[in-house]
Amino acid sequence: FMAAIAIILSQIPPISQLIRPGKLAMELYSRIHLTHKVGNPNVQLQVILTNTGGRSVRVKGITARVSRDGKEVAVLPAVNYMQEPNDKTTVLFTSFWVKPKEEWAHLVNFLNYFSRADEKKYRAAELVLKTDIQDKKKLPENKDNLVEADNNHITTFDEMFDEKFIWQPGEYELRVTVESPTKKPWAELKYRFTLFESDSTELSGVKRDFKLGDGIYWNSGNHMGVIVQIVEA
């Protein structure tokens, strides 16, 4: 009888686990990777979540808010993440559970997709640009060379870049929020980082290559963004 009772009790979670609610602790790696798509900002962060409470918790989402000089310039939800640091493909970010004492640590991509109107405008301009370049590549003298599209075919991308590019030199605040199913977030941290003139120039350099289609319908790998240090505020 006593052995049976012992087996039953061994299958029941400790009282402390039943009483204590779930609680998430968040930590970010000390570097942030900044990129953009035709000016539309993207952020990549190493996010580490640890359940220090007694019950499983459900993470509904993670949001990164970026401010410059006290003004919010971007609200970027987590969209996808890498299961392993060396993965070349990403996994769609959806809500998930973190068990007690469990850790969730991944490289997370925060971005804001184009609006439907912007996406339609972008795709139409992309087709025109690509067709122009491909037609020029058919000429014998251009077979093995990079060719440039006509200036009027990159106007749309230049305009989108000028409208959406936020990575100007200055002091920034980063606020990362782990959202729960209720209004109260599981965790929230504030960081600050500095973008120098050289960082902004590096990030905007891709604009020079729009005429080649680079950064539009193909990527040369020459514009990988910048990685800067973040410090907890």
Number of C-alpha atoms within 10 A of each C-alpha: 5 7 8 9 9 10 10 10 11 10 8 10 10 11 9 11 15 13 11 12 14 20 21 24 16 20 14 19 13 13 15 18 16 19 22 23 18 23 22 20 22 19 21 20 21 19 17 17 20 18 22 19 21 20 19 19 20 17 19 17 18 24 18 23 17 23 17 20 10 10 10 13 17 19 16 20 22 21 19 19 24 19 15 12 10 7 10 8 10 15 12 11 18 13 13 11 13 20 18 19 15 15 16 14 18 17 19 23 22 24 23 17 15 13 9 9 8 12 12 12 15 17 13 12 18 19 13 13 24 19 13 17 18 14 12 17 17 10 10 9 9 13 11 9 9 11 17 18 20 13 10 9 19 21 14 15 20 15 12 17 18 14 12 16 18 18 23 17 15 13 14 22 22 22 18 23 19 21 19 17 13 8 7 9 16 22 17 17 16 16 17 17 19 17 17 15 13 11 19 18 13 15 21 21 14 23 19 11 17 22 23 21 21 17 20 23 13 10 14 12 9 11 18 15 19 15 15 14 14 19 15 13 11
